Amino acid sequence: MAKVFTIPVPPRIPRRRERTSDPRYVDGQRLLVEAIKYLTQADRIGNRPAIELLSEHVRTRFRMTDSPLA
């Protein structure tokens, strides 16, 4: 039976870039929130599907796909 020798090597961990806020990213979020506010003030019941769509976009896809680091 053969013996297996392992040589411990510390893993190379890439350094993370420092996060900086991109004004376009923040403005995009602000614009969506203002659109939701406008739709709510105009006609809350009639615009409910549009408000739900924008709200879902802000809560999920907008945060996952649009990154200020991209």
mmCIF file of the N, C-alpha and C atoms, coordinates in Angstrom:
data_MODEL
# 
_entry.id   MODEL 
# 
loop_
_atom_site.group_PDB 
_atom_site.id 
_atom_site.type_symbol 
_atom_site.label_atom_id 
_atom_site.label_alt_id 
_atom_site.label_comp_id 
_atom_site.label_asym_id 
_atom_site.label_entity_id 
_atom_site.label_seq_id 
_atom_site.pdbx_PDB_ins_code 
_atom_site.Cartn_x 
_atom_site.Cartn_y 
_atom_site.Cartn_z 
_atom_site.occupancy 
_atom_site.B_iso_or_equiv 
_atom_site.pdbx_formal_charge 
_atom_site.auth_seq_id 
_atom_site.auth_comp_id 
_atom_site.auth_asym_id 
_atom_site.auth_atom_id 
_atom_site.pdbx_PDB_model_num 
ATOM 1   N N  . MET A 1 1  ? 0.851   -1.183 0.000   1.00 0.00 ? 1  MET A N  1 
ATOM 2   C CA . MET A 1 1  ? 0.000   0.000  0.000   1.00 0.00 ? 1  MET A CA 1 
ATOM 3   C C  . MET A 1 1  ? 0.899   1.250  0.000   1.00 0.00 ? 1  MET A C  1 
ATOM 4   N N  . ALA A 1 2  ? 0.567   2.205  -0.838  1.00 0.00 ? 2  ALA A N  1 
ATOM 5   C CA . ALA A 1 2  ? 1.385   3.417  -0.973  1.00 0.00 ? 2  ALA A CA 1 
ATOM 6   C C  . ALA A 1 2  ? 0.954   4.465  0.046   1.00 0.00 ? 2  ALA A C  1 
ATOM 7   N N  . LYS A 1 3  ? 1.901   5.259  0.445   1.00 0.00 ? 3  LYS A N  1 
ATOM 8   C CA . LYS A 1 3  ? 1.603   6.358  1.360   1.00 0.00 ? 3  LYS A CA 1 
ATOM 9   C C  . LYS A 1 3  ? 1.455   7.642  0.549   1.00 0.00 ? 3  LYS A C  1 
ATOM 10  N N  . VAL A 1 4  ? 0.528   8.458  0.964   1.00 0.00 ? 4  VAL A N  1 
ATOM 11  C CA . VAL A 1 4  ? 0.296   9.731  0.290   1.00 0.00 ? 4  VAL A CA 1 
ATOM 12  C C  . VAL A 1 4  ? 0.817   10.841 1.182   1.00 0.00 ? 4  VAL A C  1 
ATOM 13  N N  . PHE A 1 5  ? 1.703   11.631 0.614   1.00 0.00 ? 5  PHE A N  1 
ATOM 14  C CA . PHE A 1 5  ? 2.251   12.764 1.352   1.00 0.00 ? 5  PHE A CA 1 
ATOM 15  C C  . PHE A 1 5  ? 1.598   14.037 0.847   1.00 0.00 ? 5  PHE A C  1 
ATOM 16  N N  . THR A 1 6  ? 1.170   14.869 1.752   1.00 0.00 ? 6  THR A N  1 
ATOM 17  C CA . THR A 1 6  ? 0.594   16.160 1.371   1.00 0.00 ? 6  THR A CA 1 
ATOM 18  C C  . THR A 1 6  ? 1.467   17.265 1.923   1.00 0.00 ? 6  THR A C  1 
ATOM 19  N N  . ILE A 1 7  ? 1.636   18.266 1.112   1.00 0.00 ? 7  ILE A N  1 
ATOM 20  C CA . ILE A 1 7  ? 2.398   19.432 1.534   1.00 0.00 ? 7  ILE A CA 1 
ATOM 21  C C  . ILE A 1 7  ? 1.389   20.562 1.715   1.00 0.00 ? 7  ILE A C  1 
ATOM 22  N N  . PRO A 1 8  ? 1.210   21.024 2.939   1.00 0.00 ? 8  PRO A N  1 
ATOM 23  C CA . PRO A 1 8  ? 0.218   22.080 3.172   1.00 0.00 ? 8  PRO A CA 1 
ATOM 24  C C  . PRO A 1 8  ? 0.637   23.393 2.496   1.00 0.00 ? 8  PRO A C  1 
ATOM 25  N N  . VAL A 1 9  ? -0.273  23.938 1.734   1.00 0.00 ? 9  VAL A N  1 
ATOM 26  C CA . VAL A 1 9  ? -0.039  25.213 1.055   1.00 0.00 ? 9  VAL A CA 1 
ATOM 27  C C  . VAL A 1 9  ? -1.191  26.136 1.421   1.00 0.00 ? 9  VAL A C  1 
ATOM 28  N N  . PRO A 1 10 ? -0.872  27.321 1.901   1.00 0.00 ? 10 PRO A N  1 
ATOM 29  C CA . PRO A 1 10 ? -1.971  28.239 2.230   1.00 0.00 ? 10 PRO A CA 1 
ATOM 30  C C  . PRO A 1 10 ? -2.711  28.646 0.955   1.00 0.00 ? 10 PRO A C  1 
ATOM 31  N N  . PRO A 1 11 ? -4.034  28.705 1.010   1.00 0.00 ? 11 PRO A N  1 
ATOM 32  C CA . PRO A 1 11 ? -4.804  29.065 -0.190  1.00 0.00 ? 11 PRO A CA 1 
ATOM 33  C C  . PRO A 1 11 ? -4.566  30.528 -0.575  1.00 0.00 ? 11 PRO A C  1 
ATOM 34  N N  . ARG A 1 12 ? -4.597  30.777 -1.864  1.00 0.00 ? 12 ARG A N  1 
ATOM 35  C CA . ARG A 1 12 ? -4.466  32.152 -2.350  1.00 0.00 ? 12 ARG A CA 1 
ATOM 36  C C  . ARG A 1 12 ? -5.856  32.770 -2.392  1.00 0.00 ? 12 ARG A C  1 
ATOM 37  N N  . ILE A 1 13 ? -6.067  33.710 -1.551  1.00 0.00 ? 13 ILE A N  1 
ATOM 38  C CA . ILE A 1 13 ? -7.363  34.376 -1.476  1.00 0.00 ? 13 ILE A CA 1 
ATOM 39  C C  . ILE A 1 13 ? -7.234  35.727 -2.174  1.00 0.00 ? 13 ILE A C  1 
ATOM 40  N N  . PRO A 1 14 ? -7.989  35.916 -3.250  1.00 0.00 ? 14 PRO A N  1 
ATOM 41  C CA . PRO A 1 14 ? -7.896  37.203 -3.946  1.00 0.00 ? 14 PRO A CA 1 
ATOM 42  C C  . PRO A 1 14 ? -8.444  38.323 -3.069  1.00 0.00 ? 14 PRO A C  1 
ATOM 43  N N  . ARG A 1 15 ? -7.796  39.445 -3.124  1.00 0.00 ? 15 ARG A N  1 
ATOM 44  C CA . ARG A 1 15 ? -8.256  40.590 -2.335  1.00 0.00 ? 15 ARG A CA 1 
ATOM 45  C C  . ARG A 1 15 ? -9.507  41.167 -2.957  1.00 0.00 ? 15 ARG A C  1 
ATOM 46  N N  . ARG A 1 16 ? -10.419 41.502 -2.108  1.00 0.00 ? 16 ARG A N  1 
ATOM 47  C CA . ARG A 1 16 ? -11.665 42.116 -2.589  1.00 0.00 ? 16 ARG A CA 1 
ATOM 48  C C  . ARG A 1 16 ? -11.421 43.592 -2.832  1.00 0.00 ? 16 ARG A C  1 
ATOM 49  N N  . ARG A 1 17 ? -12.040 44.063 -3.907  1.00 0.00 ? 17 ARG A N  1 
ATOM 50  C CA . ARG A 1 17 ? -11.953 45.493 -4.174  1.00 0.00 ? 17 ARG A CA 1 
ATOM 51  C C  . ARG A 1 17 ? -12.773 46.243 -3.140  1.00 0.00 ? 17 ARG A C  1 
ATOM 52  N N  . GLU A 1 18 ? -12.304 47.398 -2.792  1.00 0.00 ? 18 GLU A N  1 
ATOM 53  C CA . GLU A 1 18 ? -13.043 48.221 -1.839  1.00 0.00 ? 18 GLU A CA 1 
ATOM 54  C C  . GLU A 1 18 ? -14.301 48.741 -2.515  1.00 0.00 ? 18 GLU A C  1 
ATOM 55  N N  . ARG A 1 19 ? -15.396 48.637 -1.821  1.00 0.00 ? 19 ARG A N  1 
ATOM 56  C CA . ARG A 1 19 ? -16.670 49.069 -2.401  1.00 0.00 ? 19 ARG A CA 1 
ATOM 57  C C  . ARG A 1 19 ? -16.757 50.590 -2.401  1.00 0.00 ? 19 ARG A C  1 
ATOM 58  N N  . THR A 1 20 ? -17.122 51.092 -3.534  1.00 0.00 ? 20 THR A N  1 
ATOM 59  C CA . THR A 1 20 ? -17.388 52.517 -3.651  1.00 0.00 ? 20 THR A CA 1 
ATOM 60  C C  . THR A 1 20 ? -18.783 52.660 -4.241  1.00 0.00 ? 20 THR A C  1 
ATOM 61  N N  . SER A 1 21 ? -19.520 53.620 -3.779  1.00 0.00 ? 21 SER A N  1 
ATOM 62  C CA . SER A 1 21 ? -20.887 53.773 -4.265  1.00 0.00 ? 21 SER A CA 1 
ATOM 63  C C  . SER A 1 21 ? -20.858 54.473 -5.615  1.00 0.00 ? 21 SER A C  1 
ATOM 64  N N  . ASP A 1 22 ? -21.601 53.909 -6.538  1.00 0.00 ? 22 ASP A N  1 
ATOM 65  C CA . ASP A 1 22 ? -21.739 54.475 -7.875  1.00 0.00 ? 22 ASP A CA 1 
ATOM 66  C C  . ASP A 1 22 ? -22.989 55.346 -7.874  1.00 0.00 ? 22 ASP A C  1 
ATOM 67  N N  . PRO A 1 23 ? -22.859 56.613 -8.202  1.00 0.00 ? 23 PRO A N  1 
ATOM 68  C CA . PRO A 1 23 ? -24.039 57.482 -8.150  1.00 0.00 ? 23 PRO A CA 1 
ATOM 69  C C  . PRO A 1 23 ? -25.166 57.013 -9.082  1.00 0.00 ? 23 PRO A C  1 
ATOM 70  N N  . ARG A 1 24 ? -24.836 56.353 -10.188 1.00 0.00 ? 24 ARG A N  1 
ATOM 71  C CA . ARG A 1 24 ? -25.877 55.865 -11.100 1.00 0.00 ? 24 ARG A CA 1 
ATOM 72  C C  . ARG A 1 24 ? -26.706 54.774 -10.431 1.00 0.00 ? 24 ARG A C  1 
ATOM 73  N N  . TYR A 1 25 ? -26.057 53.913 -9.651  1.00 0.00 ? 25 TYR A N  1 
ATOM 74  C CA . TYR A 1 25 ? -26.746 52.832 -8.948  1.00 0.00 ? 25 TYR A CA 1 
ATOM 75  C C  . TYR A 1 25 ? -27.719 53.414 -7.924  1.00 0.00 ? 25 TYR A C  1 
ATOM 76  N N  . VAL A 1 26 ? -27.243 54.373 -7.158  1.00 0.00 ? 26 VAL A N  1 
ATOM 77  C CA . VAL A 1 26 ? -28.083 54.999 -6.129  1.00 0.00 ? 26 VAL A CA 1 
ATOM 78  C C  . VAL A 1 26 ? -29.217 55.777 -6.778  1.00 0.00 ? 26 VAL A C  1 
ATOM 79  N N  . ASP A 1 27 ? -28.927 56.479 -7.868  1.00 0.00 ? 27 ASP A N  1 
ATOM 80  C CA . ASP A 1 27 ? -29.974 57.232 -8.564  1.00 0.00 ? 27 ASP A CA 1 
ATOM 81  C C  . ASP A 1 27 ? -31.030 56.300 -9.160  1.00 0.00 ? 27 ASP A C  1 
ATOM 82  N N  . GLY A 1 28 ? -30.602 55.140 -9.638  1.00 0.00 ? 28 GLY A N  1 
ATOM 83  C CA . GLY A 1 28 ? -31.555 54.173 -10.182 1.00 0.00 ? 28 GLY A CA 1 
ATOM 84  C C  . GLY A 1 28 ? -32.528 53.686 -9.121  1.00 0.00 ? 28 GLY A C  1 
ATOM 85  N N  . GLN A 1 29 ? -31.992 53.389 -7.941  1.00 0.00 ? 29 GLN A N  1 
ATOM 86  C CA . GLN A 1 29 ? -32.865 52.966 -6.840  1.00 0.00 ? 29 GLN A CA 1 
ATOM 87  C C  . GLN A 1 29 ? -33.812 54.095 -6.444  1.00 0.00 ? 29 GLN A C  1 
ATOM 88  N N  . ARG A 1 30 ? -33.277 55.295 -6.362  1.00 0.00 ? 30 ARG A N  1 
ATOM 89  C CA . ARG A 1 30 ? -34.093 56.448 -5.970  1.00 0.00 ? 30 ARG A CA 1 
ATOM 90  C C  . ARG A 1 30 ? -35.207 56.689 -6.994  1.00 0.00 ? 30 ARG A C  1 
ATOM 91  N N  . LEU A 1 31 ? -34.883 56.542 -8.270  1.00 0.00 ? 31 LEU A N  1 
ATOM 92  C CA . LEU A 1 31 ? -35.880 56.745 -9.316  1.00 0.00 ? 31 LEU A CA 1 
ATOM 93  C C  . LEU A 1 31 ? -37.016 55.733 -9.217  1.00 0.00 ? 31 LEU A C  1 
ATOM 94  N N  . LEU A 1 32 ? -36.671 54.476 -8.955  1.00 0.00 ? 32 LEU A N  1 
ATOM 95  C CA . LEU A 1 32 ? -37.716 53.459 -8.811  1.00 0.00 ? 32 LEU A CA 1 
ATOM 96  C C  . LEU A 1 32 ? -38.604 53.740 -7.606  1.00 0.00 ? 32 LEU A C  1 
ATOM 97  N N  . VAL A 1 33 ? -38.008 54.175 -6.513  1.00 0.00 ? 33 VAL A N  1 
ATOM 98  C CA . VAL A 1 33 ? -38.800 54.482 -5.314  1.00 0.00 ? 33 VAL A CA 1 
ATOM 99  C C  . VAL A 1 33 ? -39.712 55.677 -5.581  1.00 0.00 ? 33 VAL A C  1 
ATOM 100 N N  . GLU A 1 34 ? -39.210 56.686 -6.293  1.00 0.00 ? 34 GLU A N  1 
ATOM 101 C CA . GLU A 1 34 ? -40.054 57.835 -6.624  1.00 0.00 ? 34 GLU A CA 1 
ATOM 102 C C  . GLU A 1 34 ? -41.204 57.432 -7.548  1.00 0.00 ? 34 GLU A C  1 
ATOM 103 N N  . ALA A 1 35 ? -40.936 56.510 -8.467  1.00 0.00 ? 35 ALA A N  1 
ATOM 104 C CA . ALA A 1 35 ? -42.000 56.027 -9.355  1.00 0.00 ? 35 ALA A CA 1 
ATOM 105 C C  . ALA A 1 35 ? -43.077 55.308 -8.554  1.00 0.00 ? 35 ALA A C  1 
ATOM 106 N N  . ILE A 1 36 ? -42.664 54.507 -7.584  1.00 0.00 ? 36 ILE A N  1 
ATOM 107 C CA . ILE A 1 36 ? -43.633 53.803 -6.732  1.00 0.00 ? 36 ILE A CA 1 
ATOM 108 C C  . ILE A 1 36 ? -44.466 54.813 -5.942  1.00 0.00 ? 36 ILE A C  1 
ATOM 109 N N  . LYS A 1 37 ? -43.815 55.837 -5.403  1.00 0.00 ? 37 LYS A N  1 
ATOM 110 C CA . LYS A 1 37 ? -44.544 56.867 -4.648  1.00 0.00 ? 37 LYS A CA 1 
ATOM 111 C C  . LYS A 1 37 ? -45.548 57.582 -5.538  1.00 0.00 ? 37 LYS A C  1 
ATOM 112 N N  . TYR A 1 38 ? -45.132 57.917 -6.759  1.00 0.00 ? 38 TYR A N  1 
ATOM 113 C CA . TYR A 1 38 ? -46.027 58.620 -7.690  1.00 0.00 ? 38 TYR A CA 1 
ATOM 114 C C  . TYR A 1 38 ? -47.240 57.764 -8.025  1.00 0.00 ? 38 TYR A C  1 
ATOM 115 N N  . LEU A 1 39 ? -46.999 56.492 -8.341  1.00 0.00 ? 39 LEU A N  1 
ATOM 116 C CA . LEU A 1 39 ? -48.106 55.599 -8.683  1.00 0.00 ? 39 LEU A CA 1 
ATOM 117 C C  . LEU A 1 39 ? -49.051 55.416 -7.499  1.00 0.00 ? 39 LEU A C  1 
ATOM 118 N N  . THR A 1 40 ? -48.512 55.399 -6.303  1.00 0.00 ? 40 THR A N  1 
ATOM 119 C CA . THR A 1 40 ? -49.339 55.242 -5.106  1.00 0.00 ? 40 THR A CA 1 
ATOM 120 C C  . THR A 1 40 ? -50.223 56.471 -4.891  1.00 0.00 ? 40 THR A C  1 
ATOM 121 N N  . GLN A 1 41 ? -49.655 57.650 -5.096  1.00 0.00 ? 41 GLN A N  1 
ATOM 122 C CA . GLN A 1 41 ? -50.430 58.878 -4.898  1.00 0.00 ? 41 GLN A CA 1 
ATOM 123 C C  . GLN A 1 41 ? -51.481 59.065 -5.988  1.00 0.00 ? 41 GLN A C  1 
ATOM 124 N N  . ALA A 1 42 ? -51.147 58.661 -7.226  1.00 0.00 ? 42 ALA A N  1 
ATOM 125 C CA . ALA A 1 42 ? -52.066 58.876 -8.348  1.00 0.00 ? 42 ALA A CA 1 
ATOM 126 C C  . ALA A 1 42 ? -53.322 58.013 -8.198  1.00 0.00 ? 42 ALA A C  1 
ATOM 127 N N  . ASP A 1 43 ? -53.125 56.690 -8.095  1.00 0.00 ? 43 ASP A N  1 
ATOM 128 C CA . ASP A 1 43 ? -54.268 55.779 -7.976  1.00 0.00 ? 43 ASP A CA 1 
ATOM 129 C C  . ASP A 1 43 ? -53.758 54.464 -7.398  1.00 0.00 ? 43 ASP A C  1 
ATOM 130 N N  . ARG A 1 44 ? -53.872 54.342 -6.109  1.00 0.00 ? 44 ARG A N  1 
ATOM 131 C CA . ARG A 1 44 ? -53.308 53.188 -5.413  1.00 0.00 ? 44 ARG A CA 1 
ATOM 132 C C  . ARG A 1 44 ? -53.907 51.869 -5.888  1.00 0.00 ? 44 ARG A C  1 
ATOM 133 N N  . ILE A 1 45 ? -55.213 51.826 -6.053  1.00 0.00 ? 45 ILE A N  1 
ATOM 134 C CA . ILE A 1 45 ? -55.893 50.587 -6.442  1.00 0.00 ? 45 ILE A CA 1 
ATOM 135 C C  . ILE A 1 45 ? -55.643 50.265 -7.915  1.00 0.00 ? 45 ILE A C  1 
ATOM 136 N N  . GLY A 1 46 ? -55.789 51.249 -8.779  1.00 0.00 ? 46 GLY A N  1 
ATOM 137 C CA . GLY A 1 46 ? -55.625 51.027 -10.211 1.00 0.00 ? 46 GLY A CA 1 
ATOM 138 C C  . GLY A 1 46 ? -54.195 50.691 -10.616 1.00 0.00 ? 46 GLY A C  1 
ATOM 139 N N  . ASN A 1 47 ? -53.245 51.254 -9.904  1.00 0.00 ? 47 ASN A N  1 
ATOM 140 C CA . ASN A 1 47 ? -51.831 51.044 -10.240 1.00 0.00 ? 47 ASN A CA 1 
ATOM 141 C C  . ASN A 1 47 ? -51.180 49.920 -9.432  1.00 0.00 ? 47 ASN A C  1 
ATOM 142 N N  . ARG A 1 48 ? -51.991 49.172 -8.727  1.00 0.00 ? 48 ARG A N  1 
ATOM 143 C CA . ARG A 1 48 ? -51.427 48.122 -7.866  1.00 0.00 ? 48 ARG A CA 1 
ATOM 144 C C  . ARG A 1 48 ? -50.523 47.132 -8.603  1.00 0.00 ? 48 ARG A C  1 
ATOM 145 N N  . PRO A 1 49 ? -50.901 46.633 -9.798  1.00 0.00 ? 49 PRO A N  1 
ATOM 146 C CA . PRO A 1 49 ? -50.004 45.702 -10.498 1.00 0.00 ? 49 PRO A CA 1 
ATOM 147 C C  . PRO A 1 49 ? -48.649 46.338 -10.839 1.00 0.00 ? 49 PRO A C  1 
ATOM 148 N N  . ALA A 1 50 ? -48.672 47.607 -11.249 1.00 0.00 ? 50 ALA A N  1 
ATOM 149 C CA . ALA A 1 50 ? -47.415 48.291 -11.582 1.00 0.00 ? 50 ALA A CA 1 
ATOM 150 C C  . ALA A 1 50 ? -46.568 48.507 -10.335 1.00 0.00 ? 50 ALA A C  1 
ATOM 151 N N  . ILE A 1 51 ? -47.213 48.846 -9.237  1.00 0.00 ? 51 ILE A N  1 
ATOM 152 C CA . ILE A 1 51 ? -46.493 49.050 -7.970  1.00 0.00 ? 51 ILE A CA 1 
ATOM 153 C C  . ILE A 1 51 ? -45.867 47.741 -7.510  1.00 0.00 ? 51 ILE A C  1 
ATOM 154 N N  . GLU A 1 52 ? -46.607 46.647 -7.623  1.00 0.00 ? 52 GLU A N  1 
ATOM 155 C CA . GLU A 1 52 ? -46.065 45.344 -7.227  1.00 0.00 ? 52 GLU A CA 1 
ATOM 156 C C  . GLU A 1 52 ? -44.872 44.954 -8.098  1.00 0.00 ? 52 GLU A C  1 
ATOM 157 N N  . LEU A 1 53 ? -44.966 45.230 -9.397  1.00 0.00 ? 53 LEU A N  1 
ATOM 158 C CA . LEU A 1 53 ? -43.866 44.912 -10.306 1.00 0.00 ? 53 LEU A CA 1 
ATOM 159 C C  . LEU A 1 53 ? -42.600 45.698 -9.948  1.00 0.00 ? 53 LEU A C  1 
ATOM 160 N N  . LEU A 1 54 ? -42.749 46.998 -9.740  1.00 0.00 ? 54 LEU A N  1 
ATOM 161 C CA . LEU A 1 54 ? -41.590 47.818 -9.382  1.00 0.00 ? 54 LEU A CA 1 
ATOM 162 C C  . LEU A 1 54 ? -41.039 47.423 -8.019  1.00 0.00 ? 54 LEU A C  1 
ATOM 163 N N  . SER A 1 55 ? -41.932 47.135 -7.087  1.00 0.00 ? 55 SER A N  1 
ATOM 164 C CA . SER A 1 55 ? -41.503 46.745 -5.749  1.00 0.00 ? 55 SER A CA 1 
ATOM 165 C C  . SER A 1 55 ? -40.710 45.438 -5.794  1.00 0.00 ? 55 SER A C  1 
ATOM 166 N N  . GLU A 1 56 ? -41.194 44.486 -6.576  1.00 0.00 ? 56 GLU A N  1 
ATOM 167 C CA . GLU A 1 56 ? -40.491 43.208 -6.725  1.00 0.00 ? 56 GLU A CA 1 
ATOM 168 C C  . GLU A 1 56 ? -39.118 43.420 -7.358  1.00 0.00 ? 56 GLU A C  1 
ATOM 169 N N  . HIS A 1 57 ? -39.060 44.322 -8.334  1.00 0.00 ? 57 HIS A N  1 
ATOM 170 C CA . HIS A 1 57 ? -37.793 44.602 -9.018  1.00 0.00 ? 57 HIS A CA 1 
ATOM 171 C C  . HIS A 1 57 ? -36.782 45.210 -8.051  1.00 0.00 ? 57 HIS A C  1 
ATOM 172 N N  . VAL A 1 58 ? -37.233 46.133 -7.215  1.00 0.00 ? 58 VAL A N  1 
ATOM 173 C CA . VAL A 1 58 ? -36.335 46.770 -6.246  1.00 0.00 ? 58 VAL A CA 1 
ATOM 174 C C  . VAL A 1 58 ? -35.853 45.748 -5.220  1.00 0.00 ? 58 VAL A C  1 
ATOM 175 N N  . ARG A 1 59 ? -36.754 44.883 -4.760  1.00 0.00 ? 59 ARG A N  1 
ATOM 176 C CA . ARG A 1 59 ? -36.398 43.934 -3.704  1.00 0.00 ? 59 ARG A CA 1 
ATOM 177 C C  . ARG A 1 59 ? -35.530 42.782 -4.181  1.00 0.00 ? 59 ARG A C  1 
ATOM 178 N N  . THR A 1 60 ? -35.636 42.372 -5.440  1.00 0.00 ? 60 THR A N  1 
ATOM 179 C CA . THR A 1 60 ? -34.922 41.171 -5.870  1.00 0.00 ? 60 THR A CA 1 
ATOM 180 C C  . THR A 1 60 ? -33.924 41.452 -6.979  1.00 0.00 ? 60 THR A C  1 
ATOM 181 N N  . ARG A 1 61 ? -34.388 41.513 -8.212  1.00 0.00 ? 61 ARG A N  1 
ATOM 182 C CA . ARG A 1 61 ? -33.488 41.567 -9.355  1.00 0.00 ? 61 ARG A CA 1 
ATOM 183 C C  . ARG A 1 61 ? -32.609 42.798 -9.374  1.00 0.00 ? 61 ARG A C  1 
ATOM 184 N N  . PHE A 1 62 ? -33.126 43.932 -8.984  1.00 0.00 ? 62 PHE A N  1 
ATOM 185 C CA . PHE A 1 62 ? -32.324 45.149 -9.048  1.00 0.00 ? 62 PHE A CA 1 
ATOM 186 C C  . PHE A 1 62 ? -31.095 45.028 -8.153  1.00 0.00 ? 62 PHE A C  1 
ATOM 187 N N  . ARG A 1 63 ? -31.276 44.471 -7.001  1.00 0.00 ? 63 ARG A N  1 
ATOM 188 C CA . ARG A 1 63 ? -30.155 44.343 -6.075  1.00 0.00 ? 63 ARG A CA 1 
ATOM 189 C C  . ARG A 1 63 ? -29.182 43.240 -6.479  1.00 0.00 ? 63 ARG A C  1 
ATOM 190 N N  . MET A 1 64 ? -29.680 42.185 -7.126  1.00 0.00 ? 64 MET A N  1 
ATOM 191 C CA . MET A 1 64 ? -28.791 41.071 -7.475  1.00 0.00 ? 64 MET A CA 1 
ATOM 192 C C  . MET A 1 64 ? -28.018 41.316 -8.763  1.00 0.00 ? 64 MET A C  1 
ATOM 193 N N  . THR A 1 65 ? -28.664 41.913 -9.760  1.00 0.00 ? 65 THR A N  1 
ATOM 194 C CA . THR A 1 65 ? -28.018 42.024 -11.060 1.00 0.00 ? 65 THR A CA 1 
ATOM 195 C C  . THR A 1 65 ? -27.282 43.334 -11.267 1.00 0.00 ? 65 THR A C  1 
ATOM 196 N N  . ASP A 1 66 ? -27.757 44.399 -10.695 1.00 0.00 ? 66 ASP A N  1 
ATOM 197 C CA . ASP A 1 66 ? -27.110 45.697 -10.898 1.00 0.00 ? 66 ASP A CA 1 
ATOM 198 C C  . ASP A 1 66 ? -26.166 45.974 -9.751  1.00 0.00 ? 66 ASP A C  1 
ATOM 199 N N  . SER A 1 67 ? -24.894 45.856 -10.014 1.00 0.00 ? 67 SER A N  1 
ATOM 200 C CA . SER A 1 67 ? -23.904 46.057 -8.962  1.00 0.00 ? 67 SER A CA 1 
ATOM 201 C C  . SER A 1 67 ? -23.070 47.291 -9.272  1.00 0.00 ? 67 SER A C  1 
ATOM 202 N N  . PRO A 1 68 ? -22.778 48.106 -8.289  1.00 0.00 ? 68 PRO A N  1 
ATOM 203 C CA . PRO A 1 68 ? -21.931 49.266 -8.549  1.00 0.00 ? 68 PRO A CA 1 
ATOM 204 C C  . PRO A 1 68 ? -20.498 48.861 -8.891  1.00 0.00 ? 68 PRO A C  1 
ATOM 205 N N  . LEU A 1 69 ? -20.133 47.628 -8.635  1.00 0.00 ? 69 LEU A N  1 
ATOM 206 C CA . LEU A 1 69 ? -18.769 47.171 -8.921  1.00 0.00 ? 69 LEU A CA 1 
ATOM 207 C C  . LEU A 1 69 ? -18.634 46.595 -10.322 1.00 0.00 ? 69 LEU A C  1 
ATOM 208 N N  . ALA A 1 70 ? -19.732 46.419 -11.029 1.00 0.00 ? 70 ALA A N  1 
ATOM 209 C CA . ALA A 1 70 ? -19.672 45.801 -12.362 1.00 0.00 ? 70 ALA A CA 1 
ATOM 210 C C  . ALA A 1 70 ? -19.068 46.712 -13.394 1.00 0.00 ? 70 ALA A C  1 
# 
